[in-house]
Amino acid sequence: MGDMERATCSEDINNNLKEILFELKKQQVDITSLKQQVSLPVSSKQDHNDIKWKYEGNKQQYDFNCDVHEGIKQCMWAIEN
C-alpha cells in the first residue's frame, strides 16, 4: 500500500468517524428531548397525616388506591402524548 493509498484510507476513516460522532451527538440530543417529553407530572398523592384512620387497614387501602390511580393517570398521560 503506497503513501497515497494510506492517506486516502486515513481520510476515509476520519470522515466515517466524524459522521458517526455527528450521528451519536444528534441521537443524544434526541434522547434528551424524549426524556423531557416522557417525564411524568409530579404525583398528586397527598399525605393525609392529619386524618385519624379508624383502622390501619383503611389507610393502607387508601394508599394502595392512590398508587393505582396514579399509575392509571400516568398510563393515560402516556397514551395521550
Summary of the structure (lengths in Angstrom):
residues: 81
radius of gyration: 27.2
end to end distance: 55.9
largest distance: 88.6
contacts: 140
relative contact order: 0.08
helix: 75%
strand: 0%
